Amino acid sequence: MIFCNKCFSDVQIKSLIKGLKQDGKCPTCGDENSYLYNTDINHDLEIYFNSLISCYTPQSSLPYWYERSNVSMLTDELLYKWNIFNKIPSEKVSEILRNVSNSL
């Protein structure tokens, strides 16, 4: 999967992608002039996202007594609470996570 620095709000992630110096049109957000990250050849973000994802528990692994009203989607947490992504649809966030992390 290919995405760009402008798909993110997080300064550290944006900087890491810019440092790869691969520019072009982003197929994820459509930006014409951005720095690109290709999950087929780049793996720098894997450790960041694996560490972040490890903080969460899959719903299927929660104890039976856990209040289900407190459950939320990982993509929503990263989009709205962590503010990592730059207003891209949650489907794209899910796709990025699946392609970047070996934890999912």
Gaussian input, Z-matrix of N, CA and C with variables (Angstrom, degrees):
# hf/3-21g

backbone

0 1
 N
 C     1     B1
 C     2     B2     1     A1
 N     3     B3     2     A2     1     D1
 C     4     B4     3     A3     2     D2
 C     5     B5     4     A4     3     D3
 N     6     B6     5     A5     4     D4
 C     7     B7     6     A6     5     D5
 C     8     B8     7     A7     6     D6
 N     9     B9     8     A8     7     D7
 C    10    B10     9     A9     8     D8
 C    11    B11    10    A10     9     D9
 N    12    B12    11    A11    10    D10
 C    13    B13    12    A12    11    D11
 C    14    B14    13    A13    12    D12
 N    15    B15    14    A14    13    D13
 C    16    B16    15    A15    14    D14
 C    17    B17    16    A16    15    D15
 N    18    B18    17    A17    16    D16
 C    19    B19    18    A18    17    D17
 C    20    B20    19    A19    18    D18
 N    21    B21    20    A20    19    D19
 C    22    B22    21    A21    20    D20
 C    23    B23    22    A22    21    D21
 N    24    B24    23    A23    22    D22
 C    25    B25    24    A24    23    D23
 C    26    B26    25    A25    24    D24
 N    27    B27    26    A26    25    D25
 C    28    B28    27    A27    26    D26
 C    29    B29    28    A28    27    D27
 N    30    B30    29    A29    28    D28
 C    31    B31    30    A30    29    D29
 C    32    B32    31    A31    30    D30
 N    33    B33    32    A32    31    D31
 C    34    B34    33    A33    32    D32
 C    35    B35    34    A34    33    D33
 N    36    B36    35    A35    34    D34
 C    37    B37    36    A36    35    D35
 C    38    B38    37    A37    36    D36
 N    39    B39    38    A38    37    D37
 C    40    B40    39    A39    38    D38
 C    41    B41    40    A40    39    D39
 N    42    B42    41    A41    40    D40
 C    43    B43    42    A42    41    D41
 C    44    B44    43    A43    42    D42
 N    45    B45    44    A44    43    D43
 C    46    B46    45    A45    44    D44
 C    47    B47    46    A46    45    D45
 N    48    B48    47    A47    46    D46
 C    49    B49    48    A48    47    D47
 C    50    B50    49    A49    48    D48
 N    51    B51    50    A50    49    D49
 C    52    B52    51    A51    50    D50
 C    53    B53    52    A52    51    D51
 N    54    B54    53    A53    52    D52
 C    55    B55    54    A54    53    D53
 C    56    B56    55    A55    54    D54
 N    57    B57    56    A56    55    D55
 C    58    B58    57    A57    56    D56
 C    59    B59    58    A58    57    D57
 N    60    B60    59    A59    58    D58
 C    61    B61    60    A60    59    D59
 C    62    B62    61    A61    60    D60
 N    63    B63    62    A62    61    D61
 C    64    B64    63    A63    62    D62
 C    65    B65    64    A64    63    D63
 N    66    B66    65    A65    64    D64
 C    67    B67    66    A66    65    D65
 C    68    B68    67    A67    66    D66
 N    69    B69    68    A68    67    D67
 C    70    B70    69    A69    68    D68
 C    71    B71    70    A70    69    D69
 N    72    B72    71    A71    70    D70
 C    73    B73    72    A72    71    D71
 C    74    B74    73    A73    72    D72
 N    75    B75    74    A74    73    D73
 C    76    B76    75    A75    74    D74
 C    77    B77    76    A76    75    D75
 N    78    B78    77    A77    76    D76
 C    79    B79    78    A78    77    D77
 C    80    B80    79    A79    78    D78
 N    81    B81    80    A80    79    D79
 C    82    B82    81    A81    80    D80
 C    83    B83    82    A82    81    D81
 N    84    B84    83    A83    82    D82
 C    85    B85    84    A84    83    D83
 C    86    B86    85    A85    84    D84
 N    87    B87    86    A86    85    D85
 C    88    B88    87    A87    86    D86
 C    89    B89    88    A88    87    D87
 N    90    B90    89    A89    88    D88
 C    91    B91    90    A90    89    D89
 C    92    B92    91    A91    90    D90
 N    93    B93    92    A92    91    D91
 C    94    B94    93    A93    92    D92
 C    95    B95    94    A94    93    D93
 N    96    B96    95    A95    94    D94
 C    97    B97    96    A96    95    D95
 C    98    B98    97    A97    96    D96
 N    99    B99    98    A98    97    D97
 C   100   B100    99    A99    98    D98
 C   101   B101   100   A100    99    D99
 N   102   B102   101   A101   100   D100
 C   103   B103   102   A102   101   D101
 C   104   B104   103   A103   102   D102
 N   105   B105   104   A104   103   D103
 C   106   B106   105   A105   104   D104
 C   107   B107   106   A106   105   D105
 N   108   B108   107   A107   106   D106
 C   109   B109   108   A108   107   D107
 C   110   B110   109   A109   108   D108
 N   111   B111   110   A110   109   D109
 C   112   B112   111   A111   110   D110
 C   113   B113   112   A112   111   D111
 N   114   B114   113   A113   112   D112
 C   115   B115   114   A114   113   D113
 C   116   B116   115   A115   114   D114
 N   117   B117   116   A116   115   D115
 C   118   B118   117   A117   116   D116
 C   119   B119   118   A118   117   D117
 N   120   B120   119   A119   118   D118
 C   121   B121   120   A120   119   D119
 C   122   B122   121   A121   120   D120
 N   123   B123   122   A122   121   D121
 C   124   B124   123   A123   122   D122
 C   125   B125   124   A124   123   D123
 N   126   B126   125   A125   124   D124
 C   127   B127   126   A126   125   D125
 C   128   B128   127   A127   126   D126
 N   129   B129   128   A128   127   D127
 C   130   B130   129   A129   128   D128
 C   131   B131   130   A130   129   D129
 N   132   B132   131   A131   130   D130
 C   133   B133   132   A132   131   D131
 C   134   B134   133   A133   132   D132
 N   135   B135   134   A134   133   D133
 C   136   B136   135   A135   134   D134
 C   137   B137   136   A136   135   D135
 N   138   B138   137   A137   136   D136
 C   139   B139   138   A138   137   D137
 C   140   B140   139   A139   138   D138
 N   141   B141   140   A140   139   D139
 C   142   B142   141   A141   140   D140
 C   143   B143   142   A142   141   D141
 N   144   B144   143   A143   142   D142
 C   145   B145   144   A144   143   D143
 C   146   B146   145   A145   144   D144
 N   147   B147   146   A146   145   D145
 C   148   B148   147   A147   146   D146
 C   149   B149   148   A148   147   D147
 N   150   B150   149   A149   148   D148
 C   151   B151   150   A150   149   D149
 C   152   B152   151   A151   150   D150
 N   153   B153   152   A152   151   D151
 C   154   B154   153   A153   152   D152
 C   155   B155   154   A154   153   D153
 N   156   B156   155   A155   154   D154
 C   157   B157   156   A156   155   D155
 C   158   B158   157   A157   156   D156
 N   159   B159   158   A158   157   D157
 C   160   B160   159   A159   158   D158
 C   161   B161   160   A160   159   D159
 N   162   B162   161   A161   160   D160
 C   163   B163   162   A162   161   D161
 C   164   B164   163   A163   162   D162
 N   165   B165   164   A164   163   D163
 C   166   B166   165   A165   164   D164
 C   167   B167   166   A166   165   D165
 N   168   B168   167   A167   166   D166
 C   169   B169   168   A168   167   D167
 C   170   B170   169   A169   168   D168
 N   171   B171   170   A170   169   D169
 C   172   B172   171   A171   170   D170
 C   173   B173   172   A172   171   D171
 N   174   B174   173   A173   172   D172
 C   175   B175   174   A174   173   D173
 C   176   B176   175   A175   174   D174
 N   177   B177   176   A176   175   D175
 C   178   B178   177   A177   176   D176
 C   179   B179   178   A178   177   D177
 N   180   B180   179   A179   178   D178
 C   181   B181   180   A180   179   D179
 C   182   B182   181   A181   180   D180
 N   183   B183   182   A182   181   D181
 C   184   B184   183   A183   182   D182
 C   185   B185   184   A184   183   D183
 N   186   B186   185   A185   184   D184
 C   187   B187   186   A186   185   D185
 C   188   B188   187   A187   186   D186
 N   189   B189   188   A188   187   D187
 C   190   B190   189   A189   188   D188
 C   191   B191   190   A190   189   D189
 N   192   B192   191   A191   190   D190
 C   193   B193   192   A192   191   D191
 C   194   B194   193   A193   192   D192
 N   195   B195   194   A194   193   D193
 C   196   B196   195   A195   194   D194
 C   197   B197   196   A196   195   D195
 N   198   B198   197   A197   196   D196
 C   199   B199   198   A198   197   D197
 C   200   B200   199   A199   198   D198
 N   201   B201   200   A200   199   D199
 C   202   B202   201   A201   200   D200
 C   203   B203   202   A202   201   D201
 N   204   B204   203   A203   202   D202
 C   205   B205   204   A204   203   D203
 C   206   B206   205   A205   204   D204
 N   207   B207   206   A206   205   D205
 C   208   B208   207   A207   206   D206
 C   209   B209   208   A208   207   D207
 N   210   B210   209   A209   208   D208
 C   211   B211   210   A210   209   D209
 C   212   B212   211   A211   210   D210
 N   213   B213   212   A212   211   D211
 C   214   B214   213   A213   212   D212
 C   215   B215   214   A214   213   D213
 N   216   B216   215   A215   214   D214
 C   217   B217   216   A216   215   D215
 C   218   B218   217   A217   216   D216
 N   219   B219   218   A218   217   D217
 C   220   B220   219   A219   218   D218
 C   221   B221   220   A220   219   D219
 N   222   B222   221   A221   220   D220
 C   223   B223   222   A222   221   D221
 C   224   B224   223   A223   222   D222
 N   225   B225   224   A224   223   D223
 C   226   B226   225   A225   224   D224
 C   227   B227   226   A226   225   D225
 N   228   B228   227   A227   226   D226
 C   229   B229   228   A228   227   D227
 C   230   B230   229   A229   228   D228
 N   231   B231   230   A230   229   D229
 C   232   B232   231   A231   230   D230
 C   233   B233   232   A232   231   D231
 N   234   B234   233   A233   232   D232
 C   235   B235   234   A234   233   D233
 C   236   B236   235   A235   234   D234
 N   237   B237   236   A236   235   D235
 C   238   B238   237   A237   236   D236
 C   239   B239   238   A238   237   D237
 N   240   B240   239   A239   238   D238
 C   241   B241   240   A240   239   D239
 C   242   B242   241   A241   240   D240
 N   243   B243   242   A242   241   D241
 C   244   B244   243   A243   242   D242
 C   245   B245   244   A244   243   D243
 N   246   B246   245   A245   244   D244
 C   247   B247   246   A246   245   D245
 C   248   B248   247   A247   246   D246
 N   249   B249   248   A248   247   D247
 C   250   B250   249   A249   248   D248
 C   251   B251   250   A250   249   D249
 N   252   B252   251   A251   250   D250
 C   253   B253   252   A252   251   D251
 C   254   B254   253   A253   252   D252
 N   255   B255   254   A254   253   D253
 C   256   B256   255   A255   254   D254
 C   257   B257   256   A256   255   D255
 N   258   B258   257   A257   256   D256
 C   259   B259   258   A258   257   D257
 C   260   B260   259   A259   258   D258
 N   261   B261   260   A260   259   D259
 C   262   B262   261   A261   260   D260
 C   263   B263   262   A262   261   D261
 N   264   B264   263   A263   262   D262
 C   265   B265   264   A264   263   D263
 C   266   B266   265   A265   264   D264
 N   267   B267   266   A266   265   D265
 C   268   B268   267   A267   266   D266
 C   269   B269   268   A268   267   D267
 N   270   B270   269   A269   268   D268
 C   271   B271   270   A270   269   D269
 C   272   B272   271   A271   270   D270
 N   273   B273   272   A272   271   D271
 C   274   B274   273   A273   272   D272
 C   275   B275   274   A274   273   D273
 N   276   B276   275   A275   274   D274
 C   277   B277   276   A276   275   D275
 C   278   B278   277   A277   276   D276
 N   279   B279   278   A278   277   D277
 C   280   B280   279   A279   278   D278
 C   281   B281   280   A280   279   D279
 N   282   B282   281   A281   280   D280
 C   283   B283   282   A282   281   D281
 C   284   B284   283   A283   282   D282
 N   285   B285   284   A284   283   D283
 C   286   B286   285   A285   284   D284
 C   287   B287   286   A286   285   D285
 N   288   B288   287   A287   286   D286
 C   289   B289   288   A288   287   D287
 C   290   B290   289   A289   288   D288
 N   291   B291   290   A290   289   D289
 C   292   B292   291   A291   290   D290
 C   293   B293   292   A292   291   D291
 N   294   B294   293   A293   292   D292
 C   295   B295   294   A294   293   D293
 C   296   B296   295   A295   294   D294
 N   297   B297   296   A296   295   D295
 C   298   B298   297   A297   296   D296
 C   299   B299   298   A298   297   D297
 N   300   B300   299   A299   298   D298
 C   301   B301   300   A300   299   D299
 C   302   B302   301   A301   300   D300
 N   303   B303   302   A302   301   D301
 C   304   B304   303   A303   302   D302
 C   305   B305   304   A304   303   D303
 N   306   B306   305   A305   304   D304
 C   307   B307   306   A306   305   D305
 C   308   B308   307   A307   306   D306
 N   309   B309   308   A308   307   D307
 C   310   B310   309   A309   308   D308
 C   311   B311   310   A310   309   D309

   B1=1.4545
   B2=1.5281
   B3=1.3173
   B4=1.4607
   B5=1.5252
   B6=1.3257
   B7=1.4573
   B8=1.5110
   B9=1.3401
   B10=1.4625
   B11=1.5275
   B12=1.3136
   B13=1.4570
   B14=1.5288
   B15=1.3275
   B16=1.4597
   B17=1.5328
   B18=1.3069
   B19=1.4695
   B20=1.5306
   B21=1.3341
   B22=1.4564
   B23=1.5208
   B24=1.3219
   B25=1.4590
   B26=1.5214
   B27=1.3147
   B28=1.4574
   B29=1.5293
   B30=1.3186
   B31=1.4637
   B32=1.5253
   B33=1.3138
   B34=1.4652
   B35=1.5310
   B36=1.3098
   B37=1.4612
   B38=1.5271
   B39=1.3394
   B40=1.4639
   B41=1.5289
   B42=1.3242
   B43=1.4592
   B44=1.5269
   B45=1.3141
   B46=1.4581
   B47=1.5312
   B48=1.3192
   B49=1.4619
   B50=1.5376
   B51=1.3182
   B52=1.4663
   B53=1.5277
   B54=1.3280
   B55=1.4595
   B56=1.5148
   B57=1.3210
   B58=1.4673
   B59=1.5233
   B60=1.3327
   B61=1.4678
   B62=1.5266
   B63=1.3205
   B64=1.4629
   B65=1.5293
   B66=1.3132
   B67=1.4580
   B68=1.5172
   B69=1.3495
   B70=1.4501
   B71=1.5115
   B72=1.3244
   B73=1.4582
   B74=1.5207
   B75=1.3162
   B76=1.4577
   B77=1.5307
   B78=1.3296
   B79=1.4582
   B80=1.5351
   B81=1.3176
   B82=1.4586
   B83=1.5195
   B84=1.3305
   B85=1.4708
   B86=1.5199
   B87=1.3396
   B88=1.4530
   B89=1.5184
   B90=1.3336
   B91=1.4547
   B92=1.5280
   B93=1.3087
   B94=1.4693
   B95=1.5297
   B96=1.3256
   B97=1.4576
   B98=1.5257
   B99=1.3037
   B100=1.4685
   B101=1.5263
   B102=1.3217
   B103=1.4599
   B104=1.5261
   B105=1.3107
   B106=1.4588
   B107=1.5208
   B108=1.3171
   B109=1.4615
   B110=1.5242
   B111=1.3209
   B112=1.4551
   B113=1.5283
   B114=1.3207
   B115=1.4692
   B116=1.5303
   B117=1.3305
   B118=1.4668
   B119=1.5258
   B120=1.3459
   B121=1.4696
   B122=1.5370
   B123=1.3252
   B124=1.4679
   B125=1.5243
   B126=1.3286
   B127=1.4686
   B128=1.5303
   B129=1.3269
   B130=1.4620
   B131=1.5272
   B132=1.3177
   B133=1.4660
   B134=1.5248
   B135=1.3014
   B136=1.4637
   B137=1.5306
   B138=1.3129
   B139=1.4636
   B140=1.5342
   B141=1.3363
   B142=1.4669
   B143=1.5267
   B144=1.3220
   B145=1.4575
   B146=1.5211
   B147=1.3168
   B148=1.4636
   B149=1.5275
   B150=1.3244
   B151=1.4658
   B152=1.5273
   B153=1.3056
   B154=1.4610
   B155=1.5236
   B156=1.2999
   B157=1.4692
   B158=1.5206
   B159=1.3182
   B160=1.4692
   B161=1.5309
   B162=1.3224
   B163=1.4663
   B164=1.5272
   B165=1.3142
   B166=1.4638
   B167=1.5129
   B168=1.3110
   B169=1.4536
   B170=1.5248
   B171=1.3296
   B172=1.4685
   B173=1.5336
   B174=1.3028
   B175=1.4666
   B176=1.5223
   B177=1.3096
   B178=1.4649
   B179=1.5248
   B180=1.3318
   B181=1.4686
   B182=1.5251
   B183=1.3114
   B184=1.4705
   B185=1.5166
   B186=1.3366
   B187=1.4631
   B188=1.5352
   B189=1.3063
   B190=1.4660
   B191=1.5268
   B192=1.3382
   B193=1.4622
   B194=1.5351
   B195=1.3264
   B196=1.4681
   B197=1.5307
   B198=1.3052
   B199=1.4680
   B200=1.5273
   B201=1.3136
   B202=1.4706
   B203=1.5276
   B204=1.3101
   B205=1.4698
   B206=1.5372
   B207=1.3274
   B208=1.4681
   B209=1.5282
   B210=1.3109
   B211=1.4607
   B212=1.5260
   B213=1.3241
   B214=1.4669
   B215=1.5218
   B216=1.2975
   B217=1.4584
   B218=1.5255
   B219=1.3188
   B220=1.4624
   B221=1.5288
   B222=1.3169
   B223=1.4630
   B224=1.5242
   B225=1.3336
   B226=1.4677
   B227=1.5272
   B228=1.3084
   B229=1.4666
   B230=1.5328
   B231=1.3254
   B232=1.4651
   B233=1.5267
   B234=1.3226
   B235=1.4673
   B236=1.5221
   B237=1.3288
   B238=1.4604
   B239=1.5319
   B240=1.3235
   B241=1.4674
   B242=1.5194
   B243=1.3357
   B244=1.4576
   B245=1.5252
   B246=1.3060
   B247=1.4644
   B248=1.5383
   B249=1.3092
   B250=1.4589
   B251=1.5243
   B252=1.3222
   B253=1.4630
   B254=1.5153
   B255=1.3225
   B256=1.4547
   B257=1.5296
   B258=1.3019
   B259=1.4660
   B260=1.5213
   B261=1.3184
   B262=1.4575
   B263=1.5245
   B264=1.3234
   B265=1.4707
   B266=1.5328
   B267=1.3185
   B268=1.4669
   B269=1.5314
   B270=1.3364
   B271=1.4745
   B272=1.5255
   B273=1.3315
   B274=1.4670
   B275=1.5293
   B276=1.3371
   B277=1.4688
   B278=1.5224
   B279=1.3235
   B280=1.4699
   B281=1.5165
   B282=1.3162
   B283=1.4598
   B284=1.5318
   B285=1.3254
   B286=1.4690
   B287=1.5267
   B288=1.3295
   B289=1.4675
   B290=1.5205
   B291=1.3185
   B292=1.4687
   B293=1.5257
   B294=1.3229
   B295=1.4610
   B296=1.5188
   B297=1.3333
   B298=1.4675
   B299=1.5200
   B300=1.3163
   B301=1.4684
   B302=1.5226
   B303=1.3160
   B304=1.4591
   B305=1.5295
   B306=1.3438
   B307=1.4652
   B308=1.5204
   B309=1.3169
   B310=1.4803
   B311=1.5046
   A1=108.82
   A2=114.99
   A3=120.84
   A4=109.04
   A5=114.94
   A6=122.39
   A7=107.50
   A8=117.31
   A9=118.44
   A10=112.71
   A11=114.60
   A12=121.05
   A13=111.64
   A14=117.88
   A15=120.61
   A16=112.82
   A17=117.45
   A18=121.64
   A19=110.33
   A20=116.79
   A21=122.57
   A22=112.34
   A23=115.16
   A24=122.55
   A25=110.48
   A26=116.68
   A27=122.60
   A28=111.13
   A29=115.98
   A30=122.33
   A31=111.97
   A32=117.49
   A33=120.72
   A34=111.27
   A35=116.94
   A36=120.15
   A37=110.68
   A38=116.53
   A39=120.47
   A40=110.71
   A41=116.08
   A42=121.30
   A43=111.52
   A44=116.49
   A45=120.93
   A46=110.29
   A47=117.06
   A48=120.98
   A49=110.30
   A50=117.28
   A51=120.76
   A52=110.61
   A53=116.61
   A54=121.81
   A55=113.66
   A56=117.55
   A57=120.99
   A58=111.81
   A59=116.53
   A60=124.12
   A61=113.41
   A62=115.32
   A63=121.45
   A64=105.58
   A65=116.58
   A66=118.40
   A67=112.26
   A68=114.19
   A69=120.60
   A70=111.10
   A71=116.04
   A72=122.03
   A73=109.70
   A74=115.95
   A75=121.43
   A76=110.77
   A77=117.70
   A78=120.23
   A79=113.09
   A80=118.02
   A81=121.27
   A82=112.33
   A83=117.44
   A84=120.23
   A85=112.99
   A86=117.44
   A87=121.57
   A88=115.39
   A89=118.28
   A90=120.38
   A91=109.98
   A92=115.29
   A93=121.64
   A94=114.04
   A95=117.41
   A96=121.06
   A97=109.35
   A98=116.39
   A99=120.08
   A100=110.04
   A101=115.27
   A102=121.38
   A103=108.05
   A104=116.16
   A105=121.78
   A106=113.13
   A107=113.97
   A108=123.33
   A109=106.24
   A110=116.97
   A111=122.26
   A112=108.11
   A113=116.73
   A114=120.47
   A115=112.87
   A116=117.23
   A117=119.65
   A118=111.84
   A119=116.73
   A120=119.27
   A121=113.76
   A122=117.57
   A123=121.09
   A124=109.59
   A125=116.08
   A126=120.13
   A127=111.65
   A128=116.15
   A129=121.14
   A130=113.60
   A131=117.97
   A132=121.23
   A133=113.47
   A134=116.43
   A135=120.86
   A136=111.97
   A137=118.16
   A138=120.88
   A139=111.92
   A140=116.59
   A141=120.00
   A142=111.10
   A143=115.49
   A144=118.98
   A145=112.31
   A146=118.86
   A147=120.25
   A148=110.95
   A149=116.75
   A150=120.69
   A151=111.16
   A152=116.01
   A153=120.82
   A154=111.00
   A155=117.05
   A156=121.70
   A157=111.20
   A158=117.41
   A159=120.18
   A160=112.69
   A161=117.16
   A162=121.33
   A163=112.43
   A164=116.91
   A165=121.97
   A166=111.46
   A167=115.22
   A168=122.50
   A169=108.95
   A170=117.90
   A171=119.00
   A172=110.13
   A173=115.71
   A174=120.24
   A175=111.07
   A176=117.42
   A177=121.28
   A178=113.03
   A179=117.55
   A180=121.39
   A181=113.14
   A182=117.18
   A183=120.24
   A184=110.13
   A185=118.07
   A186=120.29
   A187=110.75
   A188=116.97
   A189=121.89
   A190=112.72
   A191=117.15
   A192=120.97
   A193=113.70
   A194=116.91
   A195=120.06
   A196=109.94
   A197=116.10
   A198=122.53
   A199=110.03
   A200=117.00
   A201=122.18
   A202=112.60
   A203=118.10
   A204=120.16
   A205=111.30
   A206=117.21
   A207=121.60
   A208=112.85
   A209=116.71
   A210=121.70
   A211=109.40
   A212=115.88
   A213=120.47
   A214=109.14
   A215=115.15
   A216=121.26
   A217=110.19
   A218=116.50
   A219=121.82
   A220=110.60
   A221=116.98
   A222=119.46
   A223=111.51
   A224=117.48
   A225=120.68
   A226=111.06
   A227=116.98
   A228=120.89
   A229=110.73
   A230=116.08
   A231=120.41
   A232=112.49
   A233=116.11
   A234=120.12
   A235=112.68
   A236=116.52
   A237=120.01
   A238=115.29
   A239=117.46
   A240=118.89
   A241=112.92
   A242=116.69
   A243=120.40
   A244=111.42
   A245=117.39
   A246=122.81
   A247=112.17
   A248=115.88
   A249=121.36
   A250=110.99
   A251=115.47
   A252=120.85
   A253=111.31
   A254=114.92
   A255=121.89
   A256=111.40
   A257=116.97
   A258=123.09
   A259=114.14
   A260=116.12
   A261=119.30
   A262=106.60
   A263=118.39
   A264=120.53
   A265=112.14
   A266=116.20
   A267=120.69
   A268=111.82
   A269=117.47
   A270=119.94
   A271=110.26
   A272=116.59
   A273=121.03
   A274=110.47
   A275=116.49
   A276=120.49
   A277=109.16
   A278=117.60
   A279=121.39
   A280=111.34
   A281=115.94
   A282=120.69
   A283=111.19
   A284=116.42
   A285=120.37
   A286=110.01
   A287=116.99
   A288=120.67
   A289=111.87
   A290=117.05
   A291=120.32
   A292=111.89
   A293=117.06
   A294=120.95
   A295=113.80
   A296=117.05
   A297=121.06
   A298=111.17
   A299=116.96
   A300=120.88
   A301=112.18
   A302=115.25
   A303=119.55
   A304=110.44
   A305=116.59
   A306=121.96
   A307=113.30
   A308=116.45
   A309=119.09
   A310=112.28
   D1=145.14
   D2=177.84
   D3=-118.35
   D4=130.96
   D5=174.21
   D6=-142.44
   D7=177.99
   D8=-173.39
   D9=-131.50
   D10=174.49
   D11=179.01
   D12=-61.95
   D13=-28.16
   D14=-178.24
   D15=-79.69
   D16=-6.40
   D17=173.71
   D18=-76.64
   D19=-10.31
   D20=-174.44
   D21=-118.12
   D22=151.45
   D23=171.37
   D24=-99.89
   D25=-27.03
   D26=-176.21
   D27=-65.28
   D28=123.14
   D29=-175.36
   D30=-63.04
   D31=-41.75
   D32=-178.07
   D33=-65.37
   D34=-42.98
   D35=179.15
   D36=-66.47
   D37=-43.57
   D38=178.19
   D39=-58.45
   D40=-43.15
   D41=-179.32
   D42=-64.48
   D43=-42.26
   D44=179.35
   D45=-61.33
   D46=-43.73
   D47=-179.71
   D48=-67.21
   D49=-42.30
   D50=177.97
   D51=-60.10
   D52=-37.69
   D53=-178.45
   D54=-63.49
   D55=-19.56
   D56=178.31
   D57=-75.57
   D58=-18.89
   D59=175.03
   D60=54.79
   D61=41.54
   D62=174.51
   D63=-113.55
   D64=109.87
   D65=-175.14
   D66=-114.26
   D67=160.62
   D68=-179.75
   D69=160.42
   D70=-162.63
   D71=178.93
   D72=-88.89
   D73=131.92
   D74=-178.74
   D75=-83.86
   D76=121.24
   D77=177.54
   D78=-74.37
   D79=-15.03
   D80=-178.45
   D81=-84.27
   D82=-49.25
   D83=-178.59
   D84=-107.00
   D85=-12.92
   D86=177.44
   D87=87.04
   D88=0.88
   D89=179.89
   D90=-62.39
   D91=133.67
   D92=-175.29
   D93=-75.20
   D94=-32.58
   D95=-171.69
   D96=-132.00
   D97=88.26
   D98=-176.91
   D99=-144.85
   D100=170.42
   D101=176.21
   D102=-92.12
   D103=133.63
   D104=-171.73
   D105=-104.88
   D106=151.16
   D107=174.74
   D108=-127.00
   D109=126.00
   D110=-179.24
   D111=-114.13
   D112=114.82
   D113=-176.06
   D114=-67.18
   D115=-14.73
   D116=176.74
   D117=-74.65
   D118=-27.72
   D119=-177.70
   D120=-121.00
   D121=-20.24
   D122=179.62
   D123=-106.04
   D124=140.56
   D125=-178.63
   D126=-134.96
   D127=12.32
   D128=-175.94
   D129=-63.39
   D130=-31.53
   D131=-177.42
   D132=-82.69
   D133=-12.33
   D134=-175.33
   D135=-56.93
   D136=-47.61
   D137=-177.82
   D138=-64.46
   D139=-36.88
   D140=179.09
   D141=-64.33
   D142=-48.61
   D143=-177.40
   D144=-73.21
   D145=-35.40
   D146=176.70
   D147=-62.15
   D148=-41.03
   D149=178.17
   D150=-64.58
   D151=-42.76
   D152=-179.57
   D153=-66.38
   D154=-46.23
   D155=-178.79
   D156=-64.42
   D157=-31.54
   D158=-179.21
   D159=-65.56
   D160=-14.13
   D161=176.78
   D162=-75.40
   D163=-12.47
   D164=-175.39
   D165=-109.60
   D166=154.32
   D167=178.90
   D168=-112.40
   D169=131.25
   D170=176.24
   D171=-61.87
   D172=145.43
   D173=-178.20
   D174=-56.57
   D175=-37.08
   D176=-179.38
   D177=-65.79
   D178=-17.71
   D179=-179.51
   D180=-99.20
   D181=-0.18
   D182=-179.99
   D183=-73.19
   D184=147.20
   D185=177.48
   D186=-65.75
   D187=154.83
   D188=-176.34
   D189=-58.96
   D190=-28.59
   D191=-176.66
   D192=-84.83
   D193=-5.44
   D194=-178.38
   D195=-66.80
   D196=133.50
   D197=-178.27
   D198=-66.98
   D199=112.20
   D200=-175.96
   D201=-66.07
   D202=-21.21
   D203=178.27
   D204=-70.62
   D205=-14.35
   D206=177.80
   D207=-90.09
   D208=-1.79
   D209=-178.09
   D210=-81.93
   D211=136.79
   D212=175.01
   D213=-139.83
   D214=163.05
   D215=-179.94
   D216=-76.54
   D217=141.64
   D218=178.61
   D219=-58.53
   D220=-41.66
   D221=-179.93
   D222=-60.69
   D223=-40.03
   D224=178.37
   D225=-66.44
   D226=-39.15
   D227=178.00
   D228=-60.64
   D229=-46.29
   D230=-177.60
   D231=-72.07
   D232=-33.48
   D233=179.39
   D234=-74.09
   D235=-47.45
   D236=-169.12
   D237=-103.44
   D238=-32.18
   D239=-179.16
   D240=-93.98
   D241=-40.21
   D242=-178.44
   D243=-89.49
   D244=-20.01
   D245=179.12
   D246=55.32
   D247=43.20
   D248=-179.68
   D249=-82.77
   D250=-38.08
   D251=-175.93
   D252=-98.58
   D253=154.72
   D254=-174.85
   D255=-102.14
   D256=72.50
   D257=172.88
   D258=53.12
   D259=44.11
   D260=171.00
   D261=-99.86
   D262=155.96
   D263=-177.42
   D264=-60.44
   D265=149.57
   D266=-177.99
   D267=-60.25
   D268=-28.63
   D269=177.10
   D270=-63.33
   D271=-38.33
   D272=178.56
   D273=-69.67
   D274=-37.85
   D275=176.94
   D276=-61.25
   D277=-45.78
   D278=178.19
   D279=-59.09
   D280=-42.68
   D281=179.85
   D282=-64.77
   D283=-43.09
   D284=177.36
   D285=-60.58
   D286=-46.80
   D287=-179.50
   D288=-59.98
   D289=-44.33
   D290=179.13
   D291=-62.92
   D292=-33.79
   D293=-177.08
   D294=-85.30
   D295=-24.43
   D296=-178.13
   D297=-91.33
   D298=-41.13
   D299=-170.84
   D300=-98.92
   D301=140.32
   D302=173.20
   D303=-92.54
   D304=5.96
   D305=-178.88
   D306=-87.72
   D307=-12.65
   D308=-175.87
   D309=-104.81

